[in-house]
Amino acid sequence: MAVLKKLGGTGYKPGAATLTACYTVPGSTQTAITAITATNQSSSVAEKIRGCHSVNAAAAAVADYFWYDADLAPGETKTIGSFTAATNDIIRLYSLGGNVAFQVYGIENP
């Protein structure tokens, strides 16, 4: 049965300048990513963010990025959504200064 939920737990705040694997599609599962949000929690410092979707546990490659050094103003939120991922695909997230909280939402279909 398909389940709509926050994927991978409670959210992510990667360390500064560290590309972090935040969600891996479980075995024998397909996932519809409905939204990924990035919120700059700083009230004074702009951020640069990255996000990528790597197929079948591959290392992050240039072509995998949906955000690459995208600007995020203090207090701003960006959202991307509506793509699919298969077993072992990985969502990785990054913020230059470590001030960004990310949320990943979707539907897992075993």
A tleap script that builds the chain and sets N, CA, C and O, in Angstrom:
source leaprc.protein.ff14SB
mol = sequence {
  NMET ALA VAL LEU LYS LYS LEU GLY GLY THR
  GLY TYR LYS PRO GLY ALA ALA THR LEU THR
  ALA CYS TYR THR VAL PRO GLY SER THR GLN
  THR ALA ILE THR ALA ILE THR ALA THR ASN
  GLN SER SER SER VAL ALA GLU LYS ILE ARG
  GLY CYS HIE SER VAL ASN ALA ALA ALA ALA
  ALA VAL ALA ASP TYR PHE TRP TYR ASP ALA
  ASP LEU ALA PRO GLY GLU THR LYS THR ILE
  GLY SER PHE THR ALA ALA THR ASN ASP ILE
  ILE ARG LEU TYR SER LEU GLY GLY ASN VAL
  ALA PHE GLN VAL TYR GLY ILE GLU ASN CPRO
}
set mol.1.N position { 0.838 -1.187 0.000 }
set mol.1.CA position { 0.000 0.000 0.000 }
set mol.1.C position { 0.880 1.246 0.000 }
set mol.1.O position { 1.808 1.350 0.802 }
set mol.2.N position { 0.600 2.173 -0.877 }
set mol.2.CA position { 1.359 3.416 -0.969 }
set mol.2.C position { 1.118 4.272 0.273 }
set mol.2.O position { -0.003 4.366 0.772 }
set mol.3.N position { 2.195 4.895 0.761 }
set mol.3.CA position { 2.120 5.689 1.977 }
set mol.3.C position { 2.720 7.068 1.713 }
set mol.3.O position { 3.878 7.171 1.308 }
set mol.4.N position { 1.938 8.136 1.940 }
set mol.4.CA position { 2.417 9.508 1.834 }
set mol.4.C position { 3.053 9.879 3.166 }
set mol.4.O position { 2.424 9.732 4.214 }
set mol.5.N position { 4.308 10.365 3.138 }
set mol.5.CA position { 4.968 10.682 4.401 }
set mol.5.C position { 6.193 11.555 4.182 }
set mol.5.O position { 6.635 11.785 3.057 }
set mol.6.N position { 6.724 12.034 5.305 }
set mol.6.CA position { 8.019 12.694 5.284 }
set mol.6.C position { 9.040 11.576 5.143 }
set mol.6.O position { 9.062 10.647 5.951 }
set mol.7.N position { 9.870 11.658 4.138 }
set mol.7.CA position { 10.792 10.564 3.826 }
set mol.7.C position { 12.078 10.675 4.630 }
set mol.7.O position { 12.629 11.762 4.808 }
set mol.8.N position { 12.539 9.543 5.106 }
set mol.8.CA position { 13.815 9.493 5.797 }
set mol.8.C position { 13.818 10.066 7.192 }
set mol.8.O position { 14.892 10.253 7.764 }
set mol.9.N position { 12.675 10.352 7.762 }
set mol.9.CA position { 12.664 10.805 9.145 }
set mol.9.C position { 12.224 12.236 9.321 }
set mol.9.O position { 11.240 12.668 8.720 }
set mol.10.N position { 12.950 12.978 10.145 }
set mol.10.CA position { 12.472 14.262 10.638 }
set mol.10.C position { 12.962 15.480 9.880 }
set mol.10.O position { 12.539 16.593 10.193 }
set mol.11.N position { 13.812 15.323 8.925 }
set mol.11.CA position { 14.358 16.467 8.202 }
set mol.11.C position { 15.868 16.467 8.321 }
set mol.11.O position { 16.445 15.668 9.059 }
set mol.12.N position { 16.496 17.359 7.597 }
set mol.12.CA position { 17.942 17.326 7.483 }
set mol.12.C position { 18.518 18.719 7.565 }
set mol.12.O position { 17.969 19.665 7.000 }
set mol.13.N position { 19.610 18.841 8.263 }
set mol.13.CA position { 20.376 20.084 8.298 }
set mol.13.C position { 21.846 19.681 8.161 }
set mol.13.O position { 22.569 19.578 9.153 }
set mol.14.N position { 22.280 19.453 6.903 }
set mol.14.CA position { 23.658 19.002 6.680 }
set mol.14.C position { 24.666 20.005 7.219 }
set mol.14.O position { 24.399 21.206 7.263 }
set mol.15.N position { 25.815 19.506 7.627 }
set mol.15.CA position { 26.899 20.385 8.045 }
set mol.15.C position { 27.325 21.282 6.901 }
set mol.15.O position { 27.045 20.993 5.737 }
set mol.16.N position { 27.997 22.361 7.229 }
set mol.16.CA position { 28.431 23.328 6.226 }
set mol.16.C position { 29.257 22.664 5.137 }
set mol.16.O position { 30.172 21.887 5.409 }
set mol.17.N position { 28.911 22.992 3.893 }
set mol.17.CA position { 29.660 22.555 2.704 }
set mol.17.C position { 29.862 21.042 2.637 }
set mol.17.O position { 30.913 20.571 2.203 }
set mol.18.N position { 28.845 20.277 3.072 }
set mol.18.CA position { 28.931 18.818 3.062 }
set mol.18.C position { 27.734 18.237 2.316 }
set mol.18.O position { 26.604 18.317 2.799 }
set mol.19.N position { 27.974 17.654 1.146 }
set mol.19.CA position { 26.909 16.980 0.406 }
set mol.19.C position { 26.532 15.726 1.190 }
set mol.19.O position { 27.370 14.851 1.406 }
set mol.20.N position { 25.268 15.639 1.617 }
set mol.20.CA position { 24.823 14.592 2.532 }
set mol.20.C position { 23.707 13.761 1.922 }
set mol.20.O position { 22.726 14.305 1.415 }
set mol.21.N position { 23.858 12.437 1.971 }
set mol.21.CA position { 22.786 11.538 1.535 }
set mol.21.C position { 21.676 11.602 2.572 }
set mol.21.O position { 21.867 11.217 3.726 }
set mol.22.N position { 20.507 12.095 2.152 }
set mol.22.CA position { 19.413 12.314 3.088 }
set mol.22.C position { 18.277 11.313 2.950 }
set mol.22.O position { 17.517 11.108 3.896 }
set mol.23.N position { 18.150 10.692 1.795 }
set mol.23.CA position { 17.100 9.687 1.604 }
set mol.23.C position { 17.552 8.711 0.535 }
set mol.23.O position { 17.995 9.108 -0.543 }
set mol.24.N position { 17.435 7.427 0.849 }
set mol.24.CA position { 17.700 6.357 -0.110 }
set mol.24.C position { 16.421 5.540 -0.248 }
set mol.24.O position { 15.845 5.108 0.751 }
set mol.25.N position { 15.979 5.329 -1.477 }
set mol.25.CA position { 14.753 4.555 -1.711 }
set mol.25.C position { 14.994 3.116 -1.240 }
set mol.25.O position { 15.960 2.478 -1.660 }
set mol.26.N position { 14.110 2.604 -0.365 }
set mol.26.CA position { 14.276 1.240 0.144 }
set mol.26.C position { 14.168 0.183 -0.959 }
set mol.26.O position { 13.647 0.449 -2.043 }
set mol.27.N position { 14.672 -1.022 -0.661 }
set mol.27.CA position { 14.601 -2.134 -1.601 }
set mol.27.C position { 13.178 -2.448 -2.022 }
set mol.27.O position { 12.242 -2.308 -1.234 }
set mol.28.N position { 13.022 -2.867 -3.252 }
set mol.28.CA position { 11.727 -3.249 -3.828 }
set mol.28.C position { 10.670 -2.159 -3.685 }
set mol.28.O position { 9.492 -2.454 -3.488 }
set mol.29.N position { 11.086 -0.916 -3.784 }
set mol.29.CA position { 10.177 0.222 -3.599 }
set mol.29.C position { 10.391 1.246 -4.709 }
set mol.29.O position { 11.510 1.441 -5.185 }
set mol.30.N position { 9.308 1.893 -5.111 }
set mol.30.CA position { 9.359 3.067 -5.970 }
set mol.30.C position { 8.823 4.226 -5.162 }
set mol.30.O position { 7.922 4.053 -4.341 }
set mol.31.N position { 9.370 5.406 -5.388 }
set mol.31.CA position { 8.947 6.570 -4.620 }
set mol.31.C position { 8.621 7.719 -5.556 }
set mol.31.O position { 9.354 7.992 -6.506 }
set mol.32.N position { 7.515 8.385 -5.277 }
set mol.32.CA position { 7.189 9.641 -5.945 }
set mol.32.C position { 7.568 10.746 -4.958 }
set mol.32.O position { 6.948 10.888 -3.904 }
set mol.33.N position { 8.582 11.516 -5.307 }
set mol.33.CA position { 8.969 12.652 -4.473 }
set mol.33.C position { 7.974 13.764 -4.780 }
set mol.33.O position { 7.909 14.249 -5.910 }
set mol.34.N position { 7.211 14.162 -3.790 }
set mol.34.CA position { 6.200 15.195 -4.010 }
set mol.34.C position { 6.743 16.593 -3.740 }
set mol.34.O position { 6.276 17.563 -4.337 }
set mol.35.N position { 7.730 16.705 -2.843 }
set mol.35.CA position { 8.338 18.013 -2.571 }
set mol.35.C position { 9.634 17.848 -1.794 }
set mol.35.O position { 9.763 16.975 -0.935 }
set mol.36.N position { 10.579 18.700 -2.114 }
set mol.36.CA position { 11.765 18.900 -1.287 }
set mol.36.C position { 11.815 20.388 -1.017 }
set mol.36.O position { 11.799 21.194 -1.947 }
set mol.37.N position { 11.876 20.757 0.257 }
set mol.37.CA position { 11.965 22.170 0.614 }
set mol.37.C position { 13.316 22.457 1.241 }
set mol.37.O position { 13.908 21.607 1.906 }
set mol.38.N position { 13.785 23.665 1.017 }
set mol.38.CA position { 15.025 24.158 1.616 }
set mol.38.C position { 14.701 25.507 2.245 }
set mol.38.O position { 14.245 26.420 1.557 }
set mol.39.N position { 14.934 25.637 3.548 }
set mol.39.CA position { 14.633 26.877 4.261 }
set mol.39.C position { 15.902 27.410 4.906 }
set mol.39.O position { 16.529 26.730 5.719 }
set mol.40.N position { 16.275 28.626 4.541 }
set mol.40.CA position { 17.429 29.274 5.147 }
set mol.40.C position { 17.005 29.779 6.519 }
set mol.40.O position { 16.182 30.689 6.621 }
set mol.41.N position { 17.558 29.199 7.563 }
set mol.41.CA position { 17.180 29.553 8.923 }
set mol.41.C position { 17.940 30.758 9.467 }
set mol.41.O position { 17.678 31.202 10.585 }
set mol.42.N position { 18.869 31.284 8.695 }
set mol.42.CA position { 19.583 32.488 9.111 }
set mol.42.C position { 18.738 33.721 8.797 }
set mol.42.O position { 18.073 33.781 7.763 }
set mol.43.N position { 18.772 34.696 9.692 }
set mol.43.CA position { 18.048 35.943 9.443 }
set mol.43.C position { 18.935 36.994 8.773 }
set mol.43.O position { 18.468 38.083 8.439 }
set mol.44.N position { 20.231 36.661 8.575 }
set mol.44.CA position { 21.128 37.671 8.018 }
set mol.44.C position { 22.113 37.169 6.960 }
set mol.44.O position { 22.746 37.980 6.283 }
set mol.45.N position { 22.255 35.858 6.806 }
set mol.45.CA position { 23.270 35.317 5.898 }
set mol.45.C position { 22.615 34.567 4.741 }
set mol.45.O position { 21.833 33.642 4.957 }
set mol.46.N position { 22.940 34.974 3.507 }
set mol.46.CA position { 22.453 34.256 2.327 }
set mol.46.C position { 23.182 32.920 2.224 }
set mol.46.O position { 24.287 32.767 2.744 }
set mol.47.N position { 22.559 31.960 1.555 }
set mol.47.CA position { 23.120 30.613 1.402 }
set mol.47.C position { 23.177 30.230 -0.067 }
set mol.47.O position { 22.493 30.821 -0.902 }
set mol.48.N position { 23.985 29.251 -0.369 }
set mol.48.CA position { 23.988 28.553 -1.656 }
set mol.48.C position { 23.620 27.113 -1.331 }
set mol.48.O position { 24.153 26.526 -0.390 }
set mol.49.N position { 22.693 26.539 -2.123 }
set mol.49.CA position { 22.258 25.173 -1.869 }
set mol.49.C position { 22.462 24.298 -3.098 }
set mol.49.O position { 22.529 24.774 -4.232 }
set mol.50.N position { 22.558 23.000 -2.827 }
set mol.50.CA position { 22.632 21.996 -3.881 }
set mol.50.C position { 21.718 20.848 -3.505 }
set mol.50.O position { 21.518 20.553 -2.327 }
set mol.51.N position { 21.173 20.212 -4.509 }
set mol.51.CA position { 20.382 19.005 -4.313 }
set mol.51.C position { 20.532 18.136 -5.537 }
set mol.51.O position { 20.513 18.634 -6.663 }
set mol.52.N position { 20.682 16.826 -5.328 }
set mol.52.CA position { 20.816 15.942 -6.479 }
set mol.52.C position { 20.089 14.624 -6.244 }
set mol.52.O position { 19.856 14.209 -5.108 }
set mol.53.N position { 19.743 13.990 -7.339 }
set mol.53.CA position { 19.068 12.691 -7.361 }
set mol.53.C position { 19.968 11.752 -8.152 }
set mol.53.O position { 20.068 11.853 -9.375 }
set mol.54.N position { 20.623 10.836 -7.441 }
set mol.54.CA position { 21.537 9.882 -8.072 }
set mol.54.C position { 20.841 8.535 -8.224 }
set mol.54.O position { 20.267 8.016 -7.266 }
set mol.55.N position { 20.891 7.977 -9.412 }
set mol.55.CA position { 20.210 6.724 -9.732 }
set mol.55.C position { 21.038 5.528 -9.258 }
set mol.55.O position { 22.255 5.482 -9.439 }
set mol.56.N position { 20.347 4.564 -8.647 }
set mol.56.CA position { 20.917 3.269 -8.252 }
set mol.56.C position { 22.225 3.399 -7.464 }
set mol.56.O position { 23.213 2.728 -7.765 }
set mol.57.N position { 22.214 4.266 -6.458 }
set mol.57.CA position { 23.317 4.444 -5.512 }
set mol.57.C position { 24.616 4.931 -6.157 }
set mol.57.O position { 25.693 4.752 -5.588 }
set mol.58.N position { 24.524 5.537 -7.325 }
set mol.58.CA position { 25.717 6.063 -7.989 }
set mol.58.C position { 26.249 7.278 -7.226 }
set mol.58.O position { 25.515 7.929 -6.483 }
set mol.59.N position { 27.520 7.567 -7.420 }
set mol.59.CA position { 28.098 8.793 -6.873 }
set mol.59.C position { 27.416 9.995 -7.531 }
set mol.59.O position { 26.935 9.902 -8.660 }
set mol.60.N position { 27.378 11.109 -6.827 }
set mol.60.CA position { 26.774 12.323 -7.375 }
set mol.60.C position { 27.549 12.774 -8.615 }
set mol.60.O position { 28.775 12.880 -8.592 }
set mol.61.N position { 26.816 13.034 -9.687 }
set mol.61.CA position { 27.407 13.484 -10.943 }
set mol.61.C position { 26.799 14.834 -11.326 }
set mol.61.O position { 25.705 15.176 -10.879 }
set mol.62.N position { 27.498 15.581 -12.135 }
set mol.62.CA position { 27.045 16.921 -12.538 }
set mol.62.C position { 25.608 16.889 -13.067 }
set mol.62.O position { 24.819 17.779 -12.749 }
set mol.63.N position { 25.264 15.897 -13.854 }
set mol.63.CA position { 23.932 15.824 -14.466 }
set mol.63.C position { 22.821 15.488 -13.468 }
set mol.63.O position { 21.645 15.601 -13.815 }
set mol.64.N position { 23.154 15.081 -12.245 }
set mol.64.CA position { 22.155 14.669 -11.248 }
set mol.64.C position { 21.511 15.839 -10.504 }
set mol.64.O position { 20.492 15.652 -9.839 }
set mol.65.N position { 22.080 17.035 -10.601 }
set mol.65.CA position { 21.646 18.156 -9.751 }
set mol.65.C position { 20.371 18.826 -10.254 }
set mol.65.O position { 20.230 19.120 -11.441 }
set mol.66.N position { 19.442 19.060 -9.317 }
set mol.66.CA position { 18.262 19.884 -9.606 }
set mol.66.C position { 18.455 21.285 -9.028 }
set mol.66.O position { 17.801 22.223 -9.485 }
set mol.67.N position { 19.326 21.454 -8.042 }
set mol.67.CA position { 19.812 22.758 -7.573 }
set mol.67.C position { 21.324 22.667 -7.562 }
set mol.67.O position { 21.876 21.682 -7.072 }
set mol.68.N position { 22.001 23.665 -8.088 }
set mol.68.CA position { 23.463 23.703 -7.984 }
set mol.68.C position { 23.896 25.135 -7.708 }
set mol.68.O position { 23.837 25.996 -8.587 }
set mol.69.N position { 24.327 25.376 -6.492 }
set mol.69.CA position { 24.688 26.705 -6.014 }
set mol.69.C position { 23.560 27.711 -6.235 }
set mol.69.O position { 23.791 28.868 -6.588 }
set mol.70.N position { 22.338 27.237 -6.017 }
set mol.70.CA position { 21.177 28.128 -6.082 }
set mol.70.C position { 21.202 29.077 -4.881 }
set mol.70.O position { 21.515 28.667 -3.763 }
set mol.71.N position { 20.872 30.338 -5.122 }
set mol.71.CA position { 20.860 31.340 -4.052 }
set mol.71.C position { 19.621 31.178 -3.180 }
set mol.71.O position { 18.523 30.928 -3.676 }
set mol.72.N position { 19.820 31.323 -1.875 }
set mol.72.CA position { 18.717 31.255 -0.911 }
set mol.72.C position { 18.919 32.409 0.072 }
set mol.72.O position { 19.826 32.376 0.904 }
set mol.73.N position { 18.068 33.425 -0.033 }
set mol.73.CA position { 18.177 34.620 0.804 }
set mol.73.C position { 17.859 34.279 2.263 }
set mol.73.O position { 17.235 33.252 2.531 }
set mol.74.N position { 18.277 35.121 3.202 }
set mol.74.CA position { 17.929 34.885 4.607 }
set mol.74.C position { 16.419 34.721 4.779 }
set mol.74.O position { 15.640 35.551 4.310 }
set mol.75.N position { 16.018 33.658 5.445 }
set mol.75.CA position { 14.600 33.399 5.694 }
set mol.75.C position { 13.821 32.838 4.514 }
set mol.75.O position { 12.638 32.529 4.658 }
set mol.76.N position { 14.446 32.698 3.361 }
set mol.76.CA position { 13.749 32.226 2.159 }
set mol.76.C position { 13.597 30.705 2.144 }
set mol.76.O position { 14.419 29.978 2.701 }
set mol.77.N position { 12.519 30.240 1.488 }
set mol.77.CA position { 12.291 28.815 1.259 }
set mol.77.C position { 12.140 28.569 -0.235 }
set mol.77.O position { 11.431 29.302 -0.925 }
set mol.78.N position { 12.815 27.528 -0.734 }
set mol.78.CA position { 12.654 27.064 -2.119 }
set mol.78.C position { 12.066 25.661 -2.063 }
set mol.78.O position { 12.329 24.896 -1.136 }
set mol.79.N position { 11.259 25.337 -3.081 }
set mol.79.CA position { 10.642 24.012 -3.162 }
set mol.79.C position { 10.795 23.460 -4.566 }
set mol.79.O position { 10.685 24.185 -5.555 }
set mol.80.N position { 11.051 22.165 -4.633 }
set mol.80.CA position { 11.038 21.439 -5.898 }
set mol.80.C position { 10.275 20.149 -5.633 }
set mol.80.O position { 10.281 19.637 -4.513 }
set mol.81.N position { 9.621 19.627 -6.656 }
set mol.81.CA position { 8.897 18.386 -6.427 }
set mol.81.C position { 8.477 17.707 -7.702 }
set mol.81.O position { 8.805 18.127 -8.811 }
set mol.82.N position { 7.741 16.644 -7.499 }
set mol.82.CA position { 7.137 15.878 -8.582 }
set mol.82.C position { 8.144 15.198 -9.491 }
set mol.82.O position { 8.216 15.481 -10.687 }
set mol.83.N position { 8.923 14.291 -8.904 }
set mol.83.CA position { 9.751 13.403 -9.709 }
set mol.83.C position { 9.748 12.024 -9.062 }
set mol.83.O position { 9.348 11.875 -7.907 }
set mol.84.N position { 10.186 11.036 -9.792 }
set mol.84.CA position { 10.146 9.668 -9.288 }
set mol.84.C position { 11.551 9.154 -9.009 }
set mol.84.O position { 12.539 9.631 -9.567 }
set mol.85.N position { 11.601 8.163 -8.125 }
set mol.85.CA position { 12.866 7.531 -7.768 }
set mol.85.C position { 12.623 6.043 -7.572 }
set mol.85.O position { 11.558 5.633 -7.109 }
set mol.86.N position { 13.617 5.239 -7.927 }
set mol.86.CA position { 13.494 3.782 -7.842 }
set mol.86.C position { 14.409 3.238 -6.742 }
set mol.86.O position { 15.178 3.980 -6.132 }
set mol.87.N position { 14.311 1.940 -6.504 }
set mol.87.CA position { 15.115 1.274 -5.487 }
set mol.87.C position { 16.579 1.720 -5.558 }
set mol.87.O position { 17.181 1.748 -6.631 }
set mol.88.N position { 17.136 2.066 -4.398 }
set mol.88.CA position { 18.533 2.473 -4.217 }
set mol.88.C position { 18.890 3.846 -4.765 }
set mol.88.O position { 20.052 4.242 -4.676 }
set mol.89.N position { 17.938 4.592 -5.328 }
set mol.89.CA position { 18.224 5.973 -5.718 }
set mol.89.C position { 18.458 6.793 -4.447 }
set mol.89.O position { 17.870 6.515 -3.402 }
set mol.90.N position { 19.316 7.795 -4.548 }
set mol.90.CA position { 19.696 8.598 -3.390 }
set mol.90.C position { 19.416 10.074 -3.648 }
set mol.90.O position { 19.729 10.601 -4.715 }
set mol.91.N position { 18.822 10.734 -2.655 }
set mol.91.CA position { 18.660 12.184 -2.659 }
set mol.91.C position { 19.749 12.736 -1.744 }
set mol.91.O position { 19.848 12.355 -0.578 }
set mol.92.N position { 20.566 13.640 -2.288 }
set mol.92.CA position { 21.638 14.267 -1.511 }
set mol.92.C position { 21.406 15.779 -1.468 }
set mol.92.O position { 20.961 16.381 -2.445 }
set mol.93.N position { 21.718 16.383 -0.305 }
set mol.93.CA position { 21.468 17.804 -0.097 }
set mol.93.C position { 22.692 18.480 0.513 }
set mol.93.O position { 23.524 17.829 1.146 }
set mol.94.N position { 22.790 19.806 0.313 }
set mol.94.CA position { 23.989 20.557 0.702 }
set mol.94.C position { 23.618 22.015 0.913 }
set mol.94.O position { 22.781 22.561 0.194 }
set mol.95.N position { 24.243 22.642 1.902 }
set mol.95.CA position { 24.198 24.104 2.007 }
set mol.95.C position { 25.595 24.596 2.358 }
set mol.95.O position { 26.295 23.981 3.162 }
set mol.96.N position { 25.991 25.694 1.758 }
set mol.96.CA position { 27.354 26.192 1.908 }
set mol.96.C position { 27.683 26.514 3.369 }
set mol.96.O position { 28.748 26.142 3.862 }
set mol.97.N position { 26.772 27.202 4.059 }
set mol.97.CA position { 27.063 27.639 5.426 }
set mol.97.C position { 26.466 26.775 6.519 }
set mol.97.O position { 26.723 27.009 7.700 }
set mol.98.N position { 25.668 25.774 6.145 }
set mol.98.CA position { 25.057 24.899 7.144 }
set mol.98.C position { 23.852 25.494 7.852 }
set mol.98.O position { 23.453 25.005 8.909 }
set mol.99.N position { 23.262 26.551 7.279 }
set mol.99.CA position { 22.108 27.215 7.902 }
set mol.99.C position { 20.769 26.785 7.329 }
set mol.99.O position { 19.744 27.382 7.662 }
set mol.100.N position { 20.747 25.765 6.475 }
set mol.100.CA position { 19.527 25.400 5.757 }
set mol.100.C position { 18.951 24.088 6.278 }
set mol.100.O position { 19.658 23.092 6.438 }
set mol.101.N position { 17.646 24.119 6.537 }
set mol.101.CA position { 16.911 22.906 6.912 }
set mol.101.C position { 16.163 22.414 5.683 }
set mol.101.O position { 15.470 23.184 5.017 }
set mol.102.N position { 16.307 21.137 5.391 }
set mol.102.CA position { 15.650 20.506 4.247 }
set mol.102.C position { 14.584 19.532 4.737 }
set mol.102.O position { 14.740 18.900 5.782 }
set mol.103.N position { 13.503 19.418 3.974 }
set mol.103.CA position { 12.457 18.429 4.228 }
set mol.103.C position { 12.205 17.697 2.915 }
set mol.103.O position { 12.170 18.315 1.851 }
set mol.104.N position { 12.031 16.390 2.991 }
set mol.104.CA position { 11.758 15.566 1.800 }
set mol.104.C position { 10.441 14.838 2.032 }
set mol.104.O position { 10.299 14.105 3.011 }
set mol.105.N position { 9.471 15.038 1.129 }
set mol.105.CA position { 8.154 14.427 1.238 }
set mol.105.C position { 7.875 13.575 0.013 }
set mol.105.O position { 8.331 13.895 -1.085 }
set mol.106.N position { 7.131 12.497 0.192 }
set mol.106.CA position { 6.803 11.679 -0.951 }
set mol.106.C position { 5.904 10.513 -0.620 }
set mol.106.O position { 5.401 10.383 0.496 }
set mol.107.N position { 5.712 9.662 -1.621 }
set mol.107.CA position { 4.860 8.490 -1.500 }
set mol.107.C position { 5.705 7.268 -1.849 }
set mol.107.O position { 6.201 7.138 -2.968 }
set mol.108.N position { 5.861 6.373 -0.869 }
set mol.108.CA position { 6.569 5.119 -1.115 }
set mol.108.C position { 5.561 4.067 -1.523 }
set mol.108.O position { 4.512 3.920 -0.895 }
set mol.109.N position { 5.884 3.332 -2.582 }
set mol.109.CA position { 4.996 2.290 -3.095 }
set mol.109.C position { 5.791 0.984 -3.203 }
set mol.109.O position { 6.528 0.765 -4.165 }
set mol.110.N position { 5.622 0.123 -2.192 }
set mol.110.CA position { 6.361 -1.149 -2.209 }
set mol.110.C position { 5.852 -2.086 -3.273 }
set mol.110.O position { 6.366 -3.195 -3.416 }
savepdb mol mol.pdb
quit
